[in-house]
Amino acid sequence: MAIPFAADKIKQAVLSWEHVVARPHRFGGTEFCLGTREISHLHGDYLADIPFPKKVRDEFVAEGAAVPHHILPETGWVSFYLRNEGDIERAITLFRRSYEIALKQKSKG
């Protein structure tokens, strides 16, 4: 079940971070990018997909913070289902971690 206005709340938080832009995602919803790198995307008010290095992804899955991606479970992507109001902040925390990893990798390049 979708959480009303979850996507709007997440979008507002994520777009407050330096250099993050939003655009339509190729499979529907909204993706958030740092430069050309996608740091996450939302499918409406019910699902977030977030890329991580596989090791980080495995840690989040092991601690129950996210599940393997709903279509690509063997990749570094995770899926996070928005089921209650508290999940909005948990999603923002995951998006922030993806953003921080992208920033760190960008500064190396």
Secondary structure, 3 states (H helix, E strand, C coil): CCCCCHHHHHHHHHCCCCCEEEEECCCCCEEEEECCEEEEEEECCCEEEEECCHHHHHHHHHCCCCEECCCCCCCCEEEEECCCCHHHHHHHHHHHHHHHHHHHHHHHC
